[in-house]
C-alpha cells in the first residue's frame, strides 16, 4: 500500500481522535465535582488514578472505533457514544458510593482505584462491542 495514498486518512483520523480525546477530558473534568488537575498537582494519587482510568476507558473504545469504522463520520459517532458511556460510569459509581467526591478530594486511594478501574473495565467492554 502506498504511504502517500493513506497518509491523508491517517491524518484525518488522528486529528479527529485527538480532538475527541481533548473534548472528553474537558467534559469529564467539568462533570466531576472535584478539581482533578489541581488535586493531581498537589500529589493526589486518587484523583490521578480516577482520571487516568476514565481517559483509558474512553481511549479503548475510541481506538476500537477507529479500527472498525467504515468512515470518519462513523468513528466520530462511536466516539461520542463512548463519551456518553464513560459519563454514565462516573454517574453510576458516584451514586453507588456517595462519599466518592470527598474520598477523592481527601486522597482515599480506594475511591480513585474503584472509579478508575470501573471506567477502564466498562471502556474495555464498550470497545469490544464496537463490531461490524
Residue pairs with C-beta under 8 A, 6 or more apart in sequence:
12 72
13 66
13 72
13 75
16 72
16 75
16 76
16 79
17 62
17 66
17 75
17 79
20 62
20 76
20 79
20 80
20 83
21 55
21 58
21 59
21 62
23 83
24 55
24 58
24 82
24 83
24 86
25 55
27 83
27 87
28 51
28 54
28 55
28 58
28 86
28 87
28 90
29 36
29 37
29 51
31 87
31 90
31 91
32 50
32 90
32 101
33 101
34 47
34 101
34 104
34 105
36 47
36 48
36 50
36 51
39 46
39 47
39 48
39 104
39 105
39 107
40 47
40 48
40 51
44 104
44 105
44 107
45 107
45 109
45 112
46 103
46 104
46 106
46 107
46 108
46 109
46 111
46 112
46 113
47 104
47 105
47 107
47 112
48 112
49 109
49 112
49 113
49 115
49 116
50 104
50 111
50 112
50 115
50 116
50 119
51 116
52 116
53 112
53 115
53 116
53 117
53 118
53 119
53 120
54 86
54 89
54 90
54 115
54 116
54 119
56 119
56 120
56 123
57 86
57 89
57 119
57 120
57 121
57 122
57 123
57 124
57 126
58 82
58 83
58 86
58 123
59 123
60 120
60 123
60 124
60 126
60 127
61 78
61 79
61 81
61 82
61 85
61 123
61 126
61 127
61 130
62 78
62 79
62 82
63 127
64 78
64 126
64 127
64 128
64 130
65 74
65 75
65 78
65 79
65 82
65 130
66 75
68 78
68 130
68 131
68 132
69 75
69 78
70 132
78 130
81 126
82 123
82 126
85 122
85 123
85 126
86 119
86 122
86 123
89 118
89 119
89 122
89 123
90 115
90 119
92 118
93 100
93 114
93 115
93 118
94 100
94 101
97 103
97 111
97 114
99 111
100 111
100 114
100 115
103 110
103 111
103 112
104 111
104 112
104 115
